[in-house]
Amino acid sequence: MNRLAKATSPYLLQHKDNPVDWREWGAEAFAEATATGRPVLLSVGYAACHWCHVMAHESFEDEGVAAVMNELFVNIKVDREERPDVDHIYMSALHLLGEQGGWPLTMFLTPGGEPFWGGTYFPKEPKFGRPGFVNVLREVSRVFHGEPERIAHNRRLLIERLEAGRGAVAGRDLGLADLDAVGERLVGAFDPAHGGLTGAPKFPNPMMVEFLARYARRSGGAEARDRVLVTLERMALGGIHDHLGGGFARYSVDERWLAPHFEKMLYDNAQLLELYAVFAAETGSALFRFAAEGIVAWLMREMVTPEGAFASSLDADSEGVEGKFYVWSLDEIRAVLGPDADLFARVYDVTAHGNWEETNILNRLRSGWSDDPALEARLAGMRDTLLARRAGRIRPGLDDKVLADWNGLMIAALVRAALALERPEWIELARRAFAFVGAQMSRGDSLGHSWRAGQLIFPGFALDHAAMMRAALALHEATGEAAYLDRARAWRQVLMHDFLITDTGVLAMTAVNADALVVRPQPSHDDAVPNANGVFAESLVRLAALTGAEEDRGLAEDALSTLSRVAGPAPLGHTTILNALDLHLRGLTVVVADDSAGDLTGAALRLPYLERSVSRIADSAALAPDHPAKSAAFTGTGPQALVCAGMRCSLPVATGEALERTAGEMLTSSSKGAAEPLSRTQTAAKHD
């Protein structure tokens, strides 16, 4: 075993038996590089990454390749899910070198940690137009020692570029007209036949789908709504969706959503659960409900840790073959299903020759979803039979580390889906995970990032706190329990004290007390996960809606004023921020009073989460002094609700039907531009 034997990351432990003298990221590794004068080879990947496994088998398990690596470099292995800050910095450096990026990330650094060259996957022998890895290693070492001026030039330029663009952003605040213009652009970018962004590979991009959904709801545009529904439908019918076990793979290599890279990530499924649930409730689509319920079934069956939190991912490979766990031959289907096999094969595109690499990925892209309940019930029984047979196969590897940010995304998604689809047991699942993260991954009010086998990586990142703040607010709305609101406020304070860069108004990725890196990253754009700044902005808007306090409104407005200027030059890369801005400009707050039976509260919580926050009070005396509903007195006794948009509130209503009707009217008014972005000074002047 090498030095990774003591690691907690499942990805690092996959490499503990390599002949490479791997080290974990830390001061000890860089001290060794300085002492010996060797450059650093940094290899970044993750447990579910197929091409990471390919490079490991070809090169890192090879004695000859390892000998060259150990002679010429200090070798550091990083799990990008444990250290997203390290991954972000060096992936950004690779992009600056003109490379597209991806994993495994292979970067070459000075002993001080500065990047000077890199790539992604390198084959052991020259192929695919790429040089062989050993040739790369020898040439990089030669240039490092023999041409230091070239190394210094690259190092200086990359660090300068990485540090650039972190000053205050000029420009103007965005409003509804700007959001509509971006929405129109996004309609044109989406594939009208298959959904998703045009072309291949295809990623779910749930943040973009949500933005398009918000645009469709705001504008009433049929074309935008069609793009959303087509995307959700084709993904749910495609091979990217596990029709037997539930859940979605990370992306599809083709434009039809047929052939995925088979890894399943917690964060993808969290974001997709929210979307499928809200549109299942809105459209009545049995397919969308099947997709949402399948995600939770997969989560409960395969991803819940013994402590009640959620594991990170499932590998794409089993028995060294990508997708082997998930695919079927026609003969296997016939052996398991007997006389039902022909029907199943026809519906699920199973043939003797296969639809992918001479085997079959189950999908319904050709047959579609049936309107015949009896047929679907029959197919459901067949799926259960095949799932039971599949359970006997050798399973893909499970990365069982608990990440605070990904758990926060799933907790909020479970709560929102539970309310939309009336599945209260999902809220209990969310509560248990929240309790674990809050108790076992916290030091004071600050969160760690990753937990496994009793070991916590601390301090956590901005997204850990922002995602758990958002989760706390979702649980507070669903349960009315003040403790969740208190946790949300505490994590807000940590974000503002430890992460907010006052010069830019943007959250840094790392805490002020974290170990120093070559730069302190403060990205604002979305990646596979939503950016912390956008998640924080949404949480600030929802917190202000729940409390109605002027201070909370001011903090939300300040954040969105800054972040909308940040998003303006590249809006499609910042849709989480734009989604938060849409919520701020159009979102409704439903204030429910004296509802001990919970019927009116339930009706409020069933309104789409995209546009509502729900506050419960005993009576109007419980409202903050500056709450917009304070002057709209509740009348009489018994359950009543007010619907507020910005500083305007409706008359009280007493039934779910009246609440739904009033919310629709208020939302229509907000969508027409009754609310526009206001700075703190404008807000104060308005209230004066």
HELIX and SHEET records of a PDB file:
HELIX    1   1 ARG A    3  LYS A    6  5                                   4    
HELIX    2   2 PRO A   10  LEU A   13  1                                   4    
HELIX    3   3 ALA A   27  THR A   36  1                                  10    
HELIX    4   4 HIS A   50  MET A   55  1                                   6    
HELIX    5   5 ALA A   56  PHE A   60  3                                   5    
HELIX    6   6 GLU A   63  LEU A   72  1                                  10    
HELIX    7   7 PRO A   84  LEU A   96  1                                  13    
HELIX    8   8 PHE A  133  GLY A  146  1                                  14    
HELIX    9   9 PRO A  148  GLU A  163  1                                  16    
HELIX   10  10 LEU A  176  ALA A  189  1                                  14    
HELIX   11  11 PRO A  206  SER A  219  1                                  14    
HELIX   12  12 ALA A  222  LEU A  237  1                                  16    
HELIX   13  13 LEU A  266  THR A  283  1                                  18    
HELIX   14  14 ALA A  286  TRP A  298  1                                  13    
HELIX   15  15 LEU A  299  MET A  303  3                                   5    
HELIX   16  16 LEU A  330  LEU A  337  1                                   8    
HELIX   17  17 GLY A  338  ASP A  340  5                                   3    
HELIX   18  18 ALA A  341  VAL A  347  1                                   7    
HELIX   19  19 PRO A  373  ARG A  390  1                                  18    
HELIX   20  20 ALA A  404  LEU A  421  1                                  18    
HELIX   21  21 GLU A  425  GLN A  440  1                                  16    
HELIX   22  22 ALA A  462  THR A  479  1                                  18    
HELIX   23  23 ALA A  482  VAL A  494  1                                  13    
HELIX   24  24 LEU A  495  PHE A  499  3                                   5    
HELIX   25  25 ALA A  532  THR A  547  1                                  16    
HELIX   26  26 GLU A  550  ALA A  567  1                                  18    
HELIX   27  27 PRO A  571  GLY A  573  5                                   3    
HELIX   28  28 THR A  575  ARG A  586  1                                  12    
HELIX   29  29 ASP A  599  LEU A  605  1                                   7    
HELIX   30  30 TYR A  609  GLU A  611  5                                   3    
HELIX   31  31 SER A  620  ALA A  622  5                                   3    
HELIX   32  32 GLY A  656  SER A  669  1                                  14    
HELIX   33  33 SER A  670  ALA A  674  3                                   5    
HELIX   34  34 ARG A  680  HIS A  687  1                                   8    
SHEET    1   A 5 TRP A  22  ARG A  23  0                                        
SHEET    2   A 5 VAL A  74  ASP A  79  1                                        
SHEET    3   A 5 VAL A  40  GLY A  45  1                                        
SHEET    4   A 5 LEU A 105  LEU A 109 -1                                        
SHEET    5   A 5 PRO A 115  GLY A 119 -1                                        
SHEET    1   B 2 TYR A 251  SER A 252  0                                        
SHEET    2   B 2 PRO A 260  HIS A 261 -1                                        
SHEET    1   C 3 LYS A 264  MET A 265  0                                        
SHEET    2   C 3 SER A 313  LEU A 314 -1                                        
SHEET    3   C 3 LEU A 398  ASP A 399 -1                                        
SHEET    1   D 2 ASP A 317  SER A 318  0                                        
SHEET    2   D 2 VAL A 321  GLU A 322 -1                                        
SHEET    1   E 3 VAL A 402  LEU A 403  0                                        
SHEET    2   E 3 SER A 450  ARG A 452 -1                                        
SHEET    3   E 3 GLN A 455  ILE A 457 -1                                        
SHEET    1   F 2 SER A 442  ARG A 443  0                                        
SHEET    2   F 2 SER A 446  LEU A 447 -1                                        
SHEET    1   G 2 LEU A 500  ILE A 501  0                                        
SHEET    2   G 2 VAL A 506  LEU A 507 -1                                        
SHEET    1   H 4 ARG A 612  ILE A 617  0                                        
SHEET    2   H 4 LEU A 588  ALA A 593  1                                        
SHEET    3   H 4 GLN A 640  ALA A 645 -1                                        
SHEET    4   H 4 ARG A 648  CYS A 649 -1                                        
END                                                                             
